[in-house]
Amino acid sequence: MAYTISTAFAIYFVVWWVTLFLTLPFGVRSLHEDGGGSPGTDPGAPIAARMGSKLIWTTVLSAVIYAAGMAAYYEGFLNIDRLSKLMGMTF
C-alpha cells in the first residue's frame, strides 16, 4: 500500500500533535516554584512557557519519529501480517 501525500501529512500531523503534548511540560516553572505571583493568580501558572522553542523541538522530534516509522514500514517491519501475529490474531 503506497501512501498518498494527504495520508502521509495526516499521519505526520497526528505524530506532531502527540509529540507536542509530550514536550509541553519540559522546562516549565510555575509561579509557586518561583515564589512570585500577585493575589488572585493561579499558583500553577507558568512564568514563561517558551512556546517557540517547544514548537521547534516538537517539529524536530516528530520528524525523527515519523521518519523512523516510515522507514520501518517500507522495510516491512510494520505490515498487517506481522502486527497481527504480534497481537495474537490470525486471519
PDB file of N, CA, C and O in Angstrom:
ATOM      1  N   MET A   1       0.839  -1.174   0.000  1.00  0.00           N
ATOM      2  CA  MET A   1       0.000   0.000   0.000  1.00  0.00           C
ATOM      3  C   MET A   1       0.886   1.239   0.000  1.00  0.00           C
ATOM      4  O   MET A   1       1.690   1.434   0.911  1.00  0.00           O
ATOM      5  N   ALA A   2       0.743   2.040  -0.979  1.00  0.00           N
ATOM      6  CA  ALA A   2       1.528   3.269  -1.072  1.00  0.00           C
ATOM      7  C   ALA A   2       0.748   4.416  -0.422  1.00  0.00           C
ATOM      8  O   ALA A   2      -0.464   4.549  -0.589  1.00  0.00           O
ATOM      9  N   TYR A   3       1.477   5.220   0.310  1.00  0.00           N
ATOM     10  CA  TYR A   3       0.847   6.367   0.942  1.00  0.00           C
ATOM     11  C   TYR A   3       0.686   7.505  -0.050  1.00  0.00           C
ATOM     12  O   TYR A   3       1.572   7.767  -0.863  1.00  0.00           O
ATOM     13  N   THR A   4      -0.443   8.170   0.025  1.00  0.00           N
ATOM     14  CA  THR A   4      -0.617   9.390  -0.747  1.00  0.00           C
ATOM     15  C   THR A   4      -0.086  10.547   0.087  1.00  0.00           C
ATOM     16  O   THR A   4       0.229  10.385   1.266  1.00  0.00           O
ATOM     17  N   ILE A   5       0.006  11.691  -0.525  1.00  0.00           N
ATOM     18  CA  ILE A   5       0.508  12.877   0.178  1.00  0.00           C
ATOM     19  C   ILE A   5      -0.414  13.237   1.343  1.00  0.00           C
ATOM     20  O   ILE A   5       0.064  13.596   2.420  1.00  0.00           O
ATOM     21  N   SER A   6      -1.704  13.148   1.144  1.00  0.00           N
ATOM     22  CA  SER A   6      -2.633  13.523   2.212  1.00  0.00           C
ATOM     23  C   SER A   6      -2.566  12.540   3.379  1.00  0.00           C
ATOM     24  O   SER A   6      -2.677  12.952   4.534  1.00  0.00           O
ATOM     25  N   THR A   7      -2.387  11.255   3.099  1.00  0.00           N
ATOM     26  CA  THR A   7      -2.262  10.271   4.171  1.00  0.00           C
ATOM     27  C   THR A   7      -0.967  10.490   4.950  1.00  0.00           C
ATOM     28  O   THR A   7      -0.965  10.431   6.180  1.00  0.00           O
ATOM     29  N   ALA A   8       0.112  10.737   4.253  1.00  0.00           N
ATOM     30  CA  ALA A   8       1.391  10.986   4.916  1.00  0.00           C
ATOM     31  C   ALA A   8       1.314  12.246   5.780  1.00  0.00           C
ATOM     32  O   ALA A   8       1.835  12.269   6.895  1.00  0.00           O
ATOM     33  N   PHE A   9       0.669  13.285   5.270  1.00  0.00           N
ATOM     34  CA  PHE A   9       0.522  14.514   6.048  1.00  0.00           C
ATOM     35  C   PHE A   9      -0.349  14.283   7.273  1.00  0.00           C
ATOM     36  O   PHE A   9      -0.049  14.811   8.343  1.00  0.00           O
ATOM     37  N   ALA A  10      -1.419  13.508   7.144  1.00  0.00           N
ATOM     38  CA  ALA A  10      -2.302  13.236   8.280  1.00  0.00           C
ATOM     39  C   ALA A  10      -1.568  12.449   9.357  1.00  0.00           C
ATOM     40  O   ALA A  10      -1.725  12.734  10.544  1.00  0.00           O
ATOM     41  N   ILE A  11      -0.773  11.468   8.961  1.00  0.00           N
ATOM     42  CA  ILE A  11      -0.009  10.686   9.938  1.00  0.00           C
ATOM     43  C   ILE A  11       1.017  11.581  10.624  1.00  0.00           C
ATOM     44  O   ILE A  11       1.180  11.510  11.842  1.00  0.00           O
ATOM     45  N   TYR A  12       1.709  12.422   9.857  1.00  0.00           N
ATOM     46  CA  TYR A  12       2.690  13.331  10.455  1.00  0.00           C
ATOM     47  C   TYR A  12       2.007  14.307  11.412  1.00  0.00           C
ATOM     48  O   TYR A  12       2.555  14.618  12.469  1.00  0.00           O
ATOM     49  N   PHE A  13       0.831  14.787  11.058  1.00  0.00           N
ATOM     50  CA  PHE A  13       0.113  15.731  11.914  1.00  0.00           C
ATOM     51  C   PHE A  13      -0.252  15.081  13.249  1.00  0.00           C
ATOM     52  O   PHE A  13      -0.130  15.719  14.295  1.00  0.00           O
ATOM     53  N   VAL A  14      -0.695  13.833  13.229  1.00  0.00           N
ATOM     54  CA  VAL A  14      -1.037  13.134  14.466  1.00  0.00           C
ATOM     55  C   VAL A  14       0.223  12.922  15.315  1.00  0.00           C
ATOM     56  O   VAL A  14       0.198  13.124  16.529  1.00  0.00           O
ATOM     57  N   VAL A  15       1.311  12.519  14.676  1.00  0.00           N
ATOM     58  CA  VAL A  15       2.574  12.332  15.404  1.00  0.00           C
ATOM     59  C   VAL A  15       3.039  13.671  15.984  1.00  0.00           C
ATOM     60  O   VAL A  15       3.504  13.726  17.123  1.00  0.00           O
ATOM     61  N   TRP A  16       2.916  14.745  15.206  1.00  0.00           N
ATOM     62  CA  TRP A  16       3.322  16.069  15.679  1.00  0.00           C
ATOM     63  C   TRP A  16       2.496  16.493  16.884  1.00  0.00           C
ATOM     64  O   TRP A  16       3.040  17.028  17.851  1.00  0.00           O
ATOM     65  N   TRP A  17       1.197  16.260  16.836  1.00  0.00           N
ATOM     66  CA  TRP A  17       0.311  16.691  17.919  1.00  0.00           C
ATOM     67  C   TRP A  17       0.600  15.918  19.201  1.00  0.00           C
ATOM     68  O   TRP A  17       0.621  16.509  20.281  1.00  0.00           O
ATOM     69  N   VAL A  18       0.824  14.611  19.103  1.00  0.00           N
ATOM     70  CA  VAL A  18       1.146  13.807  20.283  1.00  0.00           C
ATOM     71  C   VAL A  18       2.500  14.235  20.846  1.00  0.00           C
ATOM     72  O   VAL A  18       2.670  14.314  22.063  1.00  0.00           O
ATOM     73  N   THR A  19       3.455  14.510  19.972  1.00  0.00           N
ATOM     74  CA  THR A  19       4.769  14.957  20.418  1.00  0.00           C
ATOM     75  C   THR A  19       4.686  16.322  21.096  1.00  0.00           C
ATOM     76  O   THR A  19       5.430  16.586  22.041  1.00  0.00           O
ATOM     77  N   LEU A  20       3.796  17.186  20.631  1.00  0.00           N
ATOM     78  CA  LEU A  20       3.612  18.486  21.280  1.00  0.00           C
ATOM     79  C   LEU A  20       3.177  18.308  22.725  1.00  0.00           C
ATOM     80  O   LEU A  20       3.696  18.973  23.621  1.00  0.00           O
ATOM     81  N   PHE A  21       2.223  17.409  22.952  1.00  0.00           N
ATOM     82  CA  PHE A  21       1.774  17.191  24.324  1.00  0.00           C
ATOM     83  C   PHE A  21       2.855  16.537  25.184  1.00  0.00           C
ATOM     84  O   PHE A  21       2.845  16.676  26.407  1.00  0.00           O
ATOM     85  N   LEU A  22       3.774  15.833  24.556  1.00  0.00           N
ATOM     86  CA  LEU A  22       4.886  15.257  25.313  1.00  0.00           C
ATOM     87  C   LEU A  22       5.921  16.312  25.696  1.00  0.00           C
ATOM     88  O   LEU A  22       6.539  16.209  26.756  1.00  0.00           O
ATOM     89  N   THR A  23       6.118  17.322  24.851  1.00  0.00           N
ATOM     90  CA  THR A  23       7.149  18.326  25.115  1.00  0.00           C
ATOM     91  C   THR A  23       6.653  19.506  25.947  1.00  0.00           C
ATOM     92  O   THR A  23       7.471  20.266  26.466  1.00  0.00           O
ATOM     93  N   LEU A  24       5.358  19.680  26.088  1.00  0.00           N
ATOM     94  CA  LEU A  24       4.849  20.848  26.815  1.00  0.00           C
ATOM     95  C   LEU A  24       5.330  20.960  28.260  1.00  0.00           C
ATOM     96  O   LEU A  24       5.665  22.070  28.674  1.00  0.00           O
ATOM     97  N   PRO A  25       5.390  19.900  29.053  1.00  0.00           N
ATOM     98  CA  PRO A  25       5.772  20.091  30.456  1.00  0.00           C
ATOM     99  C   PRO A  25       7.254  20.339  30.716  1.00  0.00           C
ATOM    100  O   PRO A  25       7.615  20.732  31.825  1.00  0.00           O
ATOM    101  N   PHE A  26       8.117  20.124  29.737  1.00  0.00           N
ATOM    102  CA  PHE A  26       9.552  20.260  29.976  1.00  0.00           C
ATOM    103  C   PHE A  26       9.967  21.718  30.125  1.00  0.00           C
ATOM    104  O   PHE A  26       9.622  22.562  29.297  1.00  0.00           O
ATOM    105  N   GLY A  27      10.706  22.003  31.183  1.00  0.00           N
ATOM    106  CA  GLY A  27      11.268  23.328  31.395  1.00  0.00           C
ATOM    107  C   GLY A  27      10.294  24.378  31.881  1.00  0.00           C
ATOM    108  O   GLY A  27      10.584  25.570  31.775  1.00  0.00           O
ATOM    109  N   VAL A  28       9.153  23.983  32.410  1.00  0.00           N
ATOM    110  CA  VAL A  28       8.160  24.950  32.864  1.00  0.00           C
ATOM    111  C   VAL A  28       8.320  25.167  34.361  1.00  0.00           C
ATOM    112  O   VAL A  28       8.348  24.215  35.140  1.00  0.00           O
ATOM    113  N   ARG A  29       8.422  26.420  34.747  1.00  0.00           N
ATOM    114  CA  ARG A  29       8.457  26.779  36.170  1.00  0.00           C
ATOM    115  C   ARG A  29       7.174  27.532  36.479  1.00  0.00           C
ATOM    116  O   ARG A  29       6.762  28.419  35.731  1.00  0.00           O
ATOM    117  N   SER A  30       6.553  27.169  37.588  1.00  0.00           N
ATOM    118  CA  SER A  30       5.294  27.804  37.965  1.00  0.00           C
ATOM    119  C   SER A  30       5.548  29.010  38.870  1.00  0.00           C
ATOM    120  O   SER A  30       6.655  29.207  39.372  1.00  0.00           O
ATOM    121  N   LEU A  31       4.515  29.800  39.064  1.00  0.00           N
ATOM    122  CA  LEU A  31       4.624  30.950  39.967  1.00  0.00           C
ATOM    123  C   LEU A  31       4.883  30.479  41.398  1.00  0.00           C
ATOM    124  O   LEU A  31       5.597  31.141  42.152  1.00  0.00           O
ATOM    125  N   HIS A  32       4.315  29.358  41.764  1.00  0.00           N
ATOM    126  CA  HIS A  32       4.510  28.819  43.117  1.00  0.00           C
ATOM    127  C   HIS A  32       5.969  28.427  43.345  1.00  0.00           C
ATOM    128  O   HIS A  32       6.516  28.683  44.418  1.00  0.00           O
ATOM    129  N   GLU A  33       6.598  27.812  42.352  1.00  0.00           N
ATOM    130  CA  GLU A  33       8.008  27.420  42.482  1.00  0.00           C
ATOM    131  C   GLU A  33       8.922  28.632  42.536  1.00  0.00           C
ATOM    132  O   GLU A  33       9.958  28.606  43.201  1.00  0.00           O
ATOM    133  N   ASP A  34       8.542  29.689  41.842  1.00  0.00           N
ATOM    134  CA  ASP A  34       9.362  30.895  41.792  1.00  0.00           C
ATOM    135  C   ASP A  34       9.150  31.778  43.022  1.00  0.00           C
ATOM    136  O   ASP A  34       9.970  32.643  43.329  1.00  0.00           O
ATOM    137  N   GLY A  35       8.039  31.547  43.716  1.00  0.00           N
ATOM    138  CA  GLY A  35       7.763  32.343  44.908  1.00  0.00           C
ATOM    139  C   GLY A  35       7.130  33.680  44.590  1.00  0.00           C
ATOM    140  O   GLY A  35       7.039  34.541  45.466  1.00  0.00           O
ATOM    141  N   GLY A  36       6.698  33.873  43.380  1.00  0.00           N
ATOM    142  CA  GLY A  36       6.104  35.149  42.994  1.00  0.00           C
ATOM    143  C   GLY A  36       4.621  35.011  42.743  1.00  0.00           C
ATOM    144  O   GLY A  36       3.977  34.049  43.163  1.00  0.00           O
ATOM    145  N   GLY A  37       4.111  35.981  42.061  1.00  0.00           N
ATOM    146  CA  GLY A  37       2.691  35.977  41.726  1.00  0.00           C
ATOM    147  C   GLY A  37       1.944  37.002  42.541  1.00  0.00           C
ATOM    148  O   GLY A  37       2.253  37.236  43.710  1.00  0.00           O
ATOM    149  N   SER A  38       0.975  37.601  41.927  1.00  0.00           N
ATOM    150  CA  SER A  38       0.155  38.572  42.628  1.00  0.00           C
ATOM    151  C   SER A  38      -1.117  37.884  43.120  1.00  0.00           C
ATOM    152  O   SER A  38      -1.473  36.808  42.639  1.00  0.00           O
ATOM    153  N   PRO A  39      -1.801  38.513  44.081  1.00  0.00           N
ATOM    154  CA  PRO A  39      -3.018  37.908  44.615  1.00  0.00           C
ATOM    155  C   PRO A  39      -4.056  37.702  43.508  1.00  0.00           C
ATOM    156  O   PRO A  39      -4.284  38.578  42.673  1.00  0.00           O
ATOM    157  N   GLY A  40      -4.667  36.540  43.527  1.00  0.00           N
ATOM    158  CA  GLY A  40      -5.695  36.228  42.549  1.00  0.00           C
ATOM    159  C   GLY A  40      -5.191  35.451  41.349  1.00  0.00           C
ATOM    160  O   GLY A  40      -5.992  35.018  40.520  1.00  0.00           O
ATOM    161  N   THR A  41      -3.884  35.263  41.233  1.00  0.00           N
ATOM    162  CA  THR A  41      -3.364  34.486  40.109  1.00  0.00           C
ATOM    163  C   THR A  41      -3.219  33.025  40.532  1.00  0.00           C
ATOM    164  O   THR A  41      -3.037  32.717  41.710  1.00  0.00           O
ATOM    165  N   ASP A  42      -3.301  32.152  39.562  1.00  0.00           N
ATOM    166  CA  ASP A  42      -3.166  30.731  39.824  1.00  0.00           C
ATOM    167  C   ASP A  42      -1.707  30.413  40.126  1.00  0.00           C
ATOM    168  O   ASP A  42      -0.833  30.777  39.339  1.00  0.00           O
ATOM    169  N   PRO A  43      -1.416  29.747  41.241  1.00  0.00           N
ATOM    170  CA  PRO A  43      -0.019  29.454  41.565  1.00  0.00           C
ATOM    171  C   PRO A  43       0.611  28.454  40.599  1.00  0.00           C
ATOM    172  O   PRO A  43       1.837  28.368  40.530  1.00  0.00           O
ATOM    173  N   GLY A  44      -0.183  27.705  39.860  1.00  0.00           N
ATOM    174  CA  GLY A  44       0.360  26.744  38.907  1.00  0.00           C
ATOM    175  C   GLY A  44       0.602  27.320  37.528  1.00  0.00           C
ATOM    176  O   GLY A  44       1.057  26.607  36.633  1.00  0.00           O
ATOM    177  N   ALA A  45       0.304  28.613  37.337  1.00  0.00           N
ATOM    178  CA  ALA A  45       0.505  29.237  36.030  1.00  0.00           C
ATOM    179  C   ALA A  45       1.996  29.339  35.723  1.00  0.00           C
ATOM    180  O   ALA A  45       2.789  29.664  36.606  1.00  0.00           O
ATOM    181  N   PRO A  46       2.381  29.062  34.478  1.00  0.00           N
ATOM    182  CA  PRO A  46       3.805  29.123  34.145  1.00  0.00           C
ATOM    183  C   PRO A  46       4.322  30.556  34.095  1.00  0.00           C
ATOM    184  O   PRO A  46       3.594  31.494  33.769  1.00  0.00           O
ATOM    185  N   ILE A  47       5.596  30.693  34.428  1.00  0.00           N
ATOM    186  CA  ILE A  47       6.235  32.008  34.356  1.00  0.00           C
ATOM    187  C   ILE A  47       6.497  32.353  32.896  1.00  0.00           C
ATOM    188  O   ILE A  47       6.094  33.414  32.421  1.00  0.00           O
ATOM    189  N   ALA A  48       7.167  31.463  32.195  1.00  0.00           N
ATOM    190  CA  ALA A  48       7.439  31.650  30.767  1.00  0.00           C
ATOM    191  C   ALA A  48       7.257  30.287  30.095  1.00  0.00           C
ATOM    192  O   ALA A  48       7.973  29.335  30.404  1.00  0.00           O
ATOM    193  N   ALA A  49       6.318  30.207  29.196  1.00  0.00           N
ATOM    194  CA  ALA A  49       6.021  28.924  28.565  1.00  0.00           C
ATOM    195  C   ALA A  49       7.046  28.545  27.494  1.00  0.00           C
ATOM    196  O   ALA A  49       7.224  27.359  27.215  1.00  0.00           O
ATOM    197  N   ARG A  50       7.716  29.514  26.896  1.00  0.00           N
ATOM    198  CA  ARG A  50       8.718  29.284  25.841  1.00  0.00           C
ATOM    199  C   ARG A  50       8.163  28.412  24.713  1.00  0.00           C
ATOM    200  O   ARG A  50       8.759  27.403  24.337  1.00  0.00           O
ATOM    201  N   MET A  51       7.014  28.821  24.186  1.00  0.00           N
ATOM    202  CA  MET A  51       6.337  28.024  23.167  1.00  0.00           C
ATOM    203  C   MET A  51       7.107  27.964  21.859  1.00  0.00           C
ATOM    204  O   MET A  51       7.007  26.970  21.139  1.00  0.00           O
ATOM    205  N   GLY A  52       7.858  28.979  21.536  1.00  0.00           N
ATOM    206  CA  GLY A  52       8.629  28.967  20.291  1.00  0.00           C
ATOM    207  C   GLY A  52       9.623  27.823  20.238  1.00  0.00           C
ATOM    208  O   GLY A  52       9.690  27.085  19.255  1.00  0.00           O
ATOM    209  N   SER A  53      10.394  27.684  21.306  1.00  0.00           N
ATOM    210  CA  SER A  53      11.375  26.603  21.328  1.00  0.00           C
ATOM    211  C   SER A  53      10.693  25.239  21.421  1.00  0.00           C
ATOM    212  O   SER A  53      11.195  24.259  20.871  1.00  0.00           O
ATOM    213  N   LYS A  54       9.567  25.168  22.104  1.00  0.00           N
ATOM    214  CA  LYS A  54       8.845  23.900  22.194  1.00  0.00           C
ATOM    215  C   LYS A  54       8.267  23.491  20.842  1.00  0.00           C
ATOM    216  O   LYS A  54       8.238  22.305  20.517  1.00  0.00           O
ATOM    217  N   LEU A  55       7.810  24.452  20.060  1.00  0.00           N
ATOM    218  CA  LEU A  55       7.296  24.129  18.724  1.00  0.00           C
ATOM    219  C   LEU A  55       8.419  23.647  17.805  1.00  0.00           C
ATOM    220  O   LEU A  55       8.216  22.749  16.988  1.00  0.00           O
ATOM    221  N   ILE A  56       9.592  24.240  17.941  1.00  0.00           N
ATOM    222  CA  ILE A  56      10.739  23.795  17.140  1.00  0.00           C
ATOM    223  C   ILE A  56      11.139  22.378  17.543  1.00  0.00           C
ATOM    224  O   ILE A  56      11.341  21.523  16.681  1.00  0.00           O
ATOM    225  N   TRP A  57      11.254  22.124  18.854  1.00  0.00           N
ATOM    226  CA  TRP A  57      11.605  20.779  19.323  1.00  0.00           C
ATOM    227  C   TRP A  57      10.550  19.757  18.922  1.00  0.00           C
ATOM    228  O   TRP A  57      10.878  18.625  18.565  1.00  0.00           O
ATOM    229  N   THR A  58       9.277  20.158  18.981  1.00  0.00           N
ATOM    230  CA  THR A  58       8.204  19.256  18.581  1.00  0.00           C
ATOM    231  C   THR A  58       8.334  18.889  17.120  1.00  0.00           C
ATOM    232  O   THR A  58       8.166  17.724  16.760  1.00  0.00           O
ATOM    233  N   THR A  59       8.626  19.847  16.278  1.00  0.00           N
ATOM    234  CA  THR A  59       8.761  19.583  14.849  1.00  0.00           C
ATOM    235  C   THR A  59       9.944  18.672  14.566  1.00  0.00           C
ATOM    236  O   THR A  59       9.840  17.759  13.746  1.00  0.00           O
ATOM    237  N   VAL A  60      11.055  18.906  15.226  1.00  0.00           N
ATOM    238  CA  VAL A  60      12.244  18.069  15.011  1.00  0.00           C
ATOM    239  C   VAL A  60      11.999  16.644  15.502  1.00  0.00           C
ATOM    240  O   VAL A  60      12.272  15.684  14.781  1.00  0.00           O
ATOM    241  N   LEU A  61      11.488  16.501  16.721  1.00  0.00           N
ATOM    242  CA  LEU A  61      11.246  15.172  17.273  1.00  0.00           C
ATOM    243  C   LEU A  61      10.201  14.397  16.478  1.00  0.00           C
ATOM    244  O   LEU A  61      10.364  13.201  16.238  1.00  0.00           O
ATOM    245  N   SER A  62       9.136  15.069  16.072  1.00  0.00           N
ATOM    246  CA  SER A  62       8.104  14.369  15.310  1.00  0.00           C
ATOM    247  C   SER A  62       8.617  13.978  13.927  1.00  0.00           C
ATOM    248  O   SER A  62       8.200  12.951  13.393  1.00  0.00           O
ATOM    249  N   ALA A  63       9.510  14.767  13.335  1.00  0.00           N
ATOM    250  CA  ALA A  63      10.087  14.391  12.047  1.00  0.00           C
ATOM    251  C   ALA A  63      10.955  13.143  12.193  1.00  0.00           C
ATOM    252  O   ALA A  63      10.943  12.278  11.317  1.00  0.00           O
ATOM    253  N   VAL A  64      11.708  13.043  13.292  1.00  0.00           N
ATOM    254  CA  VAL A  64      12.541  11.862  13.532  1.00  0.00           C
ATOM    255  C   VAL A  64      11.663  10.630  13.769  1.00  0.00           C
ATOM    256  O   VAL A  64      11.930   9.563  13.218  1.00  0.00           O
ATOM    257  N   ILE A  65      10.628  10.774  14.579  1.00  0.00           N
ATOM    258  CA  ILE A  65       9.718   9.657  14.851  1.00  0.00           C
ATOM    259  C   ILE A  65       9.005   9.220  13.580  1.00  0.00           C
ATOM    260  O   ILE A  65       8.878   8.024  13.314  1.00  0.00           O
ATOM    261  N   TYR A  66       8.539  10.188  12.795  1.00  0.00           N
ATOM    262  CA  TYR A  66       7.846   9.879  11.544  1.00  0.00           C
ATOM    263  C   TYR A  66       8.790   9.188  10.555  1.00  0.00           C
ATOM    264  O   TYR A  66       8.399   8.227   9.893  1.00  0.00           O
ATOM    265  N   ALA A  67      10.009   9.669  10.455  1.00  0.00           N
ATOM    266  CA  ALA A  67      10.971   9.053   9.536  1.00  0.00           C
ATOM    267  C   ALA A  67      11.294   7.626   9.964  1.00  0.00           C
ATOM    268  O   ALA A  67      11.417   6.743   9.115  1.00  0.00           O
ATOM    269  N   ALA A  68      11.434   7.389  11.260  1.00  0.00           N
ATOM    270  CA  ALA A  68      11.697   6.029  11.737  1.00  0.00           C
ATOM    271  C   ALA A  68      10.515   5.113  11.457  1.00  0.00           C
ATOM    272  O   ALA A  68      10.697   3.959  11.069  1.00  0.00           O
ATOM    273  N   GLY A  69       9.322   5.617  11.649  1.00  0.00           N
ATOM    274  CA  GLY A  69       8.134   4.818  11.371  1.00  0.00           C
ATOM    275  C   GLY A  69       7.981   4.500   9.895  1.00  0.00           C
ATOM    276  O   GLY A  69       7.631   3.377   9.534  1.00  0.00           O
ATOM    277  N   MET A  70       8.240   5.475   9.045  1.00  0.00           N
ATOM    278  CA  MET A  70       8.128   5.238   7.605  1.00  0.00           C
ATOM    279  C   MET A  70       9.233   4.307   7.113  1.00  0.00           C
ATOM    280  O   MET A  70       9.001   3.491   6.220  1.00  0.00           O
ATOM    281  N   ALA A  71      10.417   4.419   7.680  1.00  0.00           N
ATOM    282  CA  ALA A  71      11.498   3.505   7.299  1.00  0.00           C
ATOM    283  C   ALA A  71      11.149   2.081   7.712  1.00  0.00           C
ATOM    284  O   ALA A  71      11.388   1.138   6.958  1.00  0.00           O
ATOM    285  N   ALA A  72      10.583   1.920   8.910  1.00  0.00           N
ATOM    286  CA  ALA A  72      10.169   0.593   9.363  1.00  0.00           C
ATOM    287  C   ALA A  72       9.048   0.046   8.487  1.00  0.00           C
ATOM    288  O   ALA A  72       8.999  -1.154   8.216  1.00  0.00           O
ATOM    289  N   TYR A  73       8.153   0.914   8.047  1.00  0.00           N
ATOM    290  CA  TYR A  73       7.056   0.479   7.169  1.00  0.00           C
ATOM    291  C   TYR A  73       7.595   0.022   5.815  1.00  0.00           C
ATOM    292  O   TYR A  73       7.219  -1.043   5.324  1.00  0.00           O
ATOM    293  N   TYR A  74       8.457   0.805   5.223  1.00  0.00           N
ATOM    294  CA  TYR A  74       8.968   0.458   3.899  1.00  0.00           C
ATOM    295  C   TYR A  74       9.941  -0.722   3.924  1.00  0.00           C
ATOM    296  O   TYR A  74      10.130  -1.381   2.901  1.00  0.00           O
ATOM    297  N   GLU A  75      10.557  -0.999   5.070  1.00  0.00           N
ATOM    298  CA  GLU A  75      11.420  -2.172   5.194  1.00  0.00           C
ATOM    299  C   GLU A  75      10.624  -3.439   5.503  1.00  0.00           C
ATOM    300  O   GLU A  75      11.178  -4.538   5.485  1.00  0.00           O
ATOM    301  N   GLY A  76       9.334  -3.292   5.784  1.00  0.00           N
ATOM    302  CA  GLY A  76       8.474  -4.443   6.014  1.00  0.00           C
ATOM    303  C   GLY A  76       8.282  -4.817   7.464  1.00  0.00           C
ATOM    304  O   GLY A  76       7.652  -5.833   7.758  1.00  0.00           O
ATOM    305  N   PHE A  77       8.814  -4.014   8.387  1.00  0.00           N
ATOM    306  CA  PHE A  77       8.647  -4.320   9.801  1.00  0.00           C
ATOM    307  C   PHE A  77       7.242  -4.002  10.294  1.00  0.00           C
ATOM    308  O   PHE A  77       6.751  -4.642  11.224  1.00  0.00           O
ATOM    309  N   LEU A  78       6.607  -3.043   9.695  1.00  0.00           N
ATOM    310  CA  LEU A  78       5.250  -2.660  10.080  1.00  0.00           C
ATOM    311  C   LEU A  78       4.291  -3.004   8.941  1.00  0.00           C
ATOM    312  O   LEU A  78       4.025  -2.170   8.077  1.00  0.00           O
ATOM    313  N   ASN A  79       3.788  -4.200   8.942  1.00  0.00           N
ATOM    314  CA  ASN A  79       2.751  -4.562   7.997  1.00  0.00           C
ATOM    315  C   ASN A  79       1.655  -5.312   8.742  1.00  0.00           C
ATOM    316  O   ASN A  79       1.840  -5.709   9.892  1.00  0.00           O
ATOM    317  N   ILE A  80       0.537  -5.502   8.100  1.00  0.00           N
ATOM    318  CA  ILE A  80      -0.628  -6.082   8.761  1.00  0.00           C
ATOM    319  C   ILE A  80      -0.346  -7.508   9.235  1.00  0.00           C
ATOM    320  O   ILE A  80      -0.720  -7.867  10.352  1.00  0.00           O
ATOM    321  N   ASP A  81       0.298  -8.311   8.418  1.00  0.00           N
ATOM    322  CA  ASP A  81       0.559  -9.701   8.796  1.00  0.00           C
ATOM    323  C   ASP A  81       1.441  -9.790  10.035  1.00  0.00           C
ATOM    324  O   ASP A  81       1.154 -10.546  10.963  1.00  0.00           O
ATOM    325  N   ARG A  82       2.508  -9.015  10.040  1.00  0.00           N
ATOM    326  CA  ARG A  82       3.440  -9.060  11.173  1.00  0.00           C
ATOM    327  C   ARG A  82       2.796  -8.521  12.454  1.00  0.00           C
ATOM    328  O   ARG A  82       2.959  -9.106  13.525  1.00  0.00           O
ATOM    329  N   LEU A  83       2.073  -7.420  12.344  1.00  0.00           N
ATOM    330  CA  LEU A  83       1.445  -6.838  13.528  1.00  0.00           C
ATOM    331  C   LEU A  83       0.341  -7.734  14.068  1.00  0.00           C
ATOM    332  O   LEU A  83       0.168  -7.821  15.284  1.00  0.00           O
ATOM    333  N   SER A  84      -0.416  -8.408  13.192  1.00  0.00           N
ATOM    334  CA  SER A  84      -1.472  -9.303  13.671  1.00  0.00           C
ATOM    335  C   SER A  84      -0.881 -10.521  14.373  1.00  0.00           C
ATOM    336  O   SER A  84      -1.471 -11.023  15.331  1.00  0.00           O
ATOM    337  N   LYS A  85       0.265 -11.003  13.919  1.00  0.00           N
ATOM    338  CA  LYS A  85       0.917 -12.122  14.598  1.00  0.00           C
ATOM    339  C   LYS A  85       1.427 -11.689  15.976  1.00  0.00           C
ATOM    340  O   LYS A  85       1.351 -12.459  16.933  1.00  0.00           O
ATOM    341  N   LEU A  86       1.941 -10.474  16.080  1.00  0.00           N
ATOM    342  CA  LEU A  86       2.420  -9.972  17.370  1.00  0.00           C
ATOM    343  C   LEU A  86       1.280  -9.842  18.379  1.00  0.00           C
ATOM    344  O   LEU A  86       1.480 -10.045  19.576  1.00  0.00           O
ATOM    345  N   MET A  87       0.088  -9.504  17.895  1.00  0.00           N
ATOM    346  CA  MET A  87      -1.061  -9.321  18.769  1.00  0.00           C
ATOM    347  C   MET A  87      -1.847 -10.604  18.963  1.00  0.00           C
ATOM    348  O   MET A  87      -2.860 -10.606  19.662  1.00  0.00           O
ATOM    349  N   GLY A  88      -1.395 -11.705  18.353  1.00  0.00           N
ATOM    350  CA  GLY A  88      -2.042 -12.997  18.544  1.00  0.00           C
ATOM    351  C   GLY A  88      -3.279 -13.203  17.706  1.00  0.00           C
ATOM    352  O   GLY A  88      -4.069 -14.104  17.987  1.00  0.00           O
ATOM    353  N   MET A  89      -3.466 -12.402  16.695  1.00  0.00           N
ATOM    354  CA  MET A  89      -4.629 -12.548  15.827  1.00  0.00           C
ATOM    355  C   MET A  89      -4.179 -13.191  14.524  1.00  0.00           C
ATOM    356  O   MET A  89      -3.232 -12.727  13.889  1.00  0.00           O
ATOM    357  N   THR A  90      -4.849 -14.241  14.136  1.00  0.00           N
ATOM    358  CA  THR A  90      -4.536 -14.891  12.870  1.00  0.00           C
ATOM    359  C   THR A  90      -5.737 -14.798  11.953  1.00  0.00           C
ATOM    360  O   THR A  90      -6.884 -14.910  12.385  1.00  0.00           O
ATOM    361  N   PHE A  91      -5.459 -14.595  10.713  1.00  0.00           N
ATOM    362  CA  PHE A  91      -6.542 -14.491   9.727  1.00  0.00           C
ATOM    363  C   PHE A  91      -6.457 -15.614   8.745  1.00  0.00           C
ATOM    364  O   PHE A  91      -7.282 -15.703   7.835  1.00  0.00           O
TER     365      PHE A  91
END
